[in-house]
Amino acid sequence: TLIIVRYLIGTAYLPFPVAKFAYKFFKTLLPTPEHMFFLDVSPDEALRRIQKRRAYEMFETREELVKVRKKALALAQEGWHIINTDRPKQMAAAEISRIQGYSAKVPLEG
């Protein structure tokens, strides 16, 4: 079962003092799963993926991606497993499976 708690990290789009308050508010008020995974991607890799789809959103400039990622990583320090998703998705999936206690056939190093 996968539960998405996007609303928590989504607070990173707010100015930081407000983001931290909103994060703590939502985390206390709303249910959270046993494991929370922050799928981290570098701004450069994110831009590369965005360019493939040929459509841009408001926050999809390198400057904004750097700023929001920094805030999101700061928020994710509290109880999240930070997963590097610059690498192949099979490797990230294997790491998540290991954390959840499932056996994974894909090595983390590759």
Backbone as CSV, one residue per row, in Angstrom:
resi,resn,N_x,N_y,N_z,CA_x,CA_y,CA_z,C_x,C_y,C_z
1,THR,0.841,-1.180,0.000,0.000,0.000,0.000,0.883,1.238,0.000
2,LEU,0.552,2.175,-0.830,1.295,3.429,-0.899,0.370,4.557,-0.478
3,ILE,0.824,5.315,0.492,0.061,6.471,0.957,0.875,7.709,0.620
4,ILE,0.277,8.646,-0.048,0.990,9.854,-0.441,0.653,10.971,0.539
5,VAL,1.685,11.568,1.100,1.501,12.672,2.043,2.097,13.945,1.446
6,ARG,1.742,14.181,0.218,2.274,15.313,-0.537,1.977,16.651,0.131
7,TYR,0.853,16.741,0.824,0.473,17.997,1.461,1.522,18.445,2.475
8,LEU,2.236,17.512,3.097,3.253,17.902,4.072,4.421,18.615,3.400
9,ILE,5.036,17.972,2.424,6.189,18.566,1.756,5.744,19.698,0.826
10,GLY,4.509,19.677,0.388,3.996,20.759,-0.448,4.061,22.113,0.245
11,THR,4.153,22.098,1.566,4.282,23.356,2.302,5.613,24.050,2.010
12,ALA,6.568,23.346,1.405,7.875,23.938,1.076,7.753,25.067,0.054
13,TYR,6.637,25.150,-0.640,6.441,26.240,-1.602,6.117,27.564,-0.907
14,LEU,5.815,27.501,0.379,5.520,28.712,1.149,6.821,29.343,1.646
15,PRO,6.805,30.614,2.049,7.999,31.199,2.677,8.383,30.362,3.905
16,PHE,9.690,30.219,4.174,10.129,29.217,5.143,9.499,29.306,6.530
17,PRO,9.423,30.457,7.194,8.793,30.428,8.521,7.357,29.900,8.457
18,VAL,6.624,30.287,7.431,5.247,29.814,7.255,5.253,28.332,6.890
19,ALA,6.186,27.925,6.042,6.281,26.520,5.618,6.498,25.610,6.818
20,LYS,7.394,26.006,7.698,7.687,25.178,8.874,6.454,25.067,9.777
21,PHE,5.772,26.190,9.988,4.552,26.180,10.794,3.478,25.307,10.138
22,ALA,3.252,25.505,8.840,2.228,24.734,8.124,2.559,23.244,8.140
23,TYR,3.832,22.909,7.960,4.258,21.509,7.993,3.909,20.885,9.344
24,LYS,4.300,21.547,10.424,4.023,21.005,11.765,2.519,20.924,12.023
25,PHE,1.775,21.915,11.564,0.324,21.909,11.727,-0.293,20.692,11.040
26,PHE,0.038,20.506,9.756,-0.526,19.377,9.012,-0.051,18.036,9.564
27,LYS,1.203,17.977,9.985,1.736,16.712,10.498,1.021,16.300,11.783
28,THR,0.644,17.276,12.605,-0.061,16.955,13.845,-1.532,16.642,13.602
29,LEU,-2.116,17.339,12.662,-3.547,17.223,12.414,-3.920,16.001,11.571
30,LEU,-3.126,15.718,10.556,-3.474,14.668,9.598,-2.691,13.387,9.854
31,PRO,-3.263,12.246,9.503,-2.543,10.981,9.717,-1.337,10.863,8.782
32,THR,-0.289,10.221,9.282,0.897,9.962,8.461,1.213,8.472,8.532
33,PRO,1.804,7.933,7.482,2.119,6.504,7.461,3.358,6.190,8.302
34,GLU,3.601,4.907,8.491,4.770,4.453,9.242,6.068,4.928,8.589
35,HIS,6.157,4.825,7.282,7.337,5.264,6.540,6.942,6.406,5.610
36,MET,7.740,7.465,5.635,7.525,8.565,4.700,8.792,8.700,3.861
37,PHE,8.612,8.763,2.548,9.736,8.818,1.623,9.722,10.145,0.875
38,PHE,10.839,10.837,0.936,11.012,12.054,0.156,11.834,11.661,-1.058
39,LEU,11.234,11.730,-2.230,11.912,11.354,-3.465,12.684,12.569,-3.963
40,ASP,13.942,12.617,-3.595,14.793,13.769,-3.884,15.384,13.676,-5.280
41,VAL,15.333,14.770,-5.991,15.945,14.861,-7.320,16.670,16.205,-7.390
42,SER,17.864,16.189,-7.942,18.624,17.438,-8.055,17.911,18.382,-9.029
43,PRO,18.086,19.678,-8.850,17.456,20.632,-9.769,17.851,20.401,-11.229
44,ASP,19.105,20.055,-11.473,19.539,19.827,-12.857,18.840,18.618,-13.477
45,GLU,18.719,17.543,-12.705,18.018,16.352,-13.211,16.529,16.656,-13.385
46,ALA,15.957,17.406,-12.451,14.540,17.778,-12.567,14.299,18.574,-13.849
47,LEU,15.170,19.528,-14.128,15.023,20.322,-15.355,15.165,19.460,-16.601
48,ARG,16.074,18.502,-16.563,16.239,17.593,-17.703,14.940,16.822,-17.954
49,ARG,14.317,16.350,-16.894,13.057,15.605,-17.028,11.920,16.519,-17.479
50,ILE,11.895,17.730,-16.967,10.861,18.695,-17.351,10.959,19.008,-18.840
51,GLN,12.165,19.185,-19.335,12.367,19.509,-20.752,11.842,18.402,-21.660
52,LYS,11.868,17.173,-21.186,11.350,16.055,-21.987,9.847,16.176,-22.208
53,ARG,9.143,16.729,-21.244,7.683,16.802,-21.384,7.232,18.074,-22.088
54,ARG,8.123,19.025,-22.270,7.878,20.245,-23.055,6.767,21.145,-22.506
55,ALA,6.531,21.054,-21.242,5.551,21.935,-20.602,6.122,22.363,-19.256
56,TYR,5.983,23.624,-18.950,6.555,24.149,-17.718,5.460,24.655,-16.790
57,GLU,5.713,24.508,-15.493,4.830,25.045,-14.471,5.503,26.281,-13.875
58,MET,4.776,26.981,-13.047,5.233,28.227,-12.465,6.562,28.106,-11.702
59,PHE,6.750,27.021,-10.957,7.930,26.881,-10.107,9.068,26.128,-10.794
60,GLU,8.999,25.924,-12.076,9.966,25.059,-12.741,11.105,25.811,-13.436
61,THR,11.691,26.726,-12.711,12.942,27.334,-13.146,14.029,26.762,-12.244
62,ARG,15.259,26.793,-12.689,16.340,26.237,-11.869,16.387,26.940,-10.508
63,GLU,16.264,28.251,-10.515,16.317,29.027,-9.270,15.220,28.588,-8.296
64,GLU,13.998,28.462,-8.785,12.885,28.041,-7.924,13.058,26.600,-7.451
65,LEU,13.522,25.725,-8.334,13.736,24.330,-7.945,14.783,24.220,-6.839
66,VAL,15.847,24.996,-6.941,16.888,24.997,-5.901,16.304,25.478,-4.577
67,LYS,15.552,26.575,-4.629,14.978,27.176,-3.421,13.976,26.231,-2.741
68,VAL,13.069,25.671,-3.506,12.039,24.792,-2.939,12.658,23.486,-2.440
69,ARG,13.620,22.951,-3.193,14.281,21.707,-2.760,14.971,21.906,-1.417
70,LYS,15.639,23.032,-1.246,16.336,23.313,0.015,15.351,23.319,1.186
71,LYS,14.213,23.981,1.005,13.198,24.019,2.068,12.598,22.638,2.301
72,ALA,12.314,21.912,1.222,11.719,20.579,1.352,12.666,19.629,2.074
73,LEU,13.954,19.682,1.739,14.927,18.823,2.422,15.025,19.173,3.904
74,ALA,14.931,20.452,4.235,14.950,20.859,5.645,13.742,20.282,6.378
75,LEU,12.573,20.328,5.748,11.370,19.767,6.365,11.450,18.245,6.457
76,ALA,12.042,17.614,5.463,12.103,16.149,5.405,13.075,15.553,6.417
77,GLN,13.857,16.375,7.086,14.793,15.861,8.090,14.054,15.245,9.279
78,GLU,12.802,15.618,9.450,12.014,15.125,10.581,11.193,13.903,10.185
79,GLY,11.793,12.735,10.226,11.041,11.500,10.062,10.866,10.969,8.653
80,TRP,11.508,11.563,7.676,11.392,11.088,6.301,12.627,10.290,5.910
81,HIS,12.452,9.322,5.050,13.569,8.643,4.394,13.803,9.414,3.097
82,ILE,14.995,9.960,2.946,15.308,10.743,1.746,15.923,9.802,0.715
83,ILE,15.237,9.657,-0.411,15.632,8.717,-1.458,16.162,9.494,-2.658
84,ASN,17.381,9.178,-3.063,17.985,9.813,-4.234,17.321,9.253,-5.488
85,THR,16.641,10.107,-6.237,15.989,9.642,-7.464,16.650,10.195,-8.721
86,ASP,17.886,10.654,-8.585,18.664,10.996,-9.781,19.098,9.718,-10.498
87,ARG,19.132,8.635,-9.787,19.569,7.336,-10.323,18.382,6.606,-10.952
88,PRO,18.626,5.460,-11.578,17.513,4.708,-12.188,16.414,4.389,-11.168
89,LYS,15.167,4.460,-11.636,14.038,4.278,-10.713,14.026,2.910,-10.054
90,GLN,14.582,1.888,-10.707,14.629,0.558,-10.106,15.493,0.562,-8.841
91,MET,16.550,1.342,-8.850,17.422,1.422,-7.679,16.732,2.150,-6.525
92,ALA,16.021,3.213,-6.835,15.275,3.934,-5.801,14.174,3.035,-5.234
93,ALA,13.496,2.298,-6.105,12.434,1.379,-5.662,13.003,0.287,-4.766
94,ALA,14.188,-0.205,-5.105,14.823,-1.244,-4.289,15.153,-0.711,-2.899
95,GLU,15.620,0.531,-2.826,15.927,1.128,-1.524,14.662,1.275,-0.681
96,ILE,13.586,1.714,-1.299,12.312,1.848,-0.586,11.838,0.486,-0.093
97,SER,11.937,-0.518,-0.937,11.527,-1.874,-0.544,12.337,-2.365,0.643
98,ARG,13.629,-2.109,0.634,14.483,-2.537,1.751,14.072,-1.851,3.050
99,ILE,13.800,-0.564,2.969,13.395,0.178,4.168,12.083,-0.379,4.710
100,GLN,11.178,-0.744,3.819,9.886,-1.294,4.234,9.995,-2.742,4.687
101,GLY,11.161,-3.342,4.478,11.357,-4.715,4.919,11.064,-5.758,3.870
102,TYR,10.879,-5.335,2.618,10.644,-6.282,1.538,11.976,-6.676,0.938
103,SER,12.060,-7.880,0.411,13.292,-8.260,-0.274,13.287,-7.619,-1.652
104,ALA,14.423,-7.133,-2.051,14.548,-6.502,-3.368,15.688,-7.158,-4.113
105,LYS,15.485,-7.403,-5.391,16.498,-8.074,-6.192,17.467,-7.097,-6.843
106,VAL,17.129,-5.815,-6.842,17.965,-4.827,-7.514,18.960,-4.264,-6.501
107,PRO,20.263,-4.286,-6.804,21.255,-3.747,-5.860,21.170,-2.226,-5.776
108,LEU,21.541,-1.678,-4.625,21.541,-0.226,-4.461,22.688,0.415,-5.221
109,GLU,23.792,-0.253,-5.305,24.942,0.264,-6.053,24.889,-0.336,-7.441
110,GLY,25.294,0.398,-8.414,25.188,-0.213,-9.724,26.037,0.416,-10.704
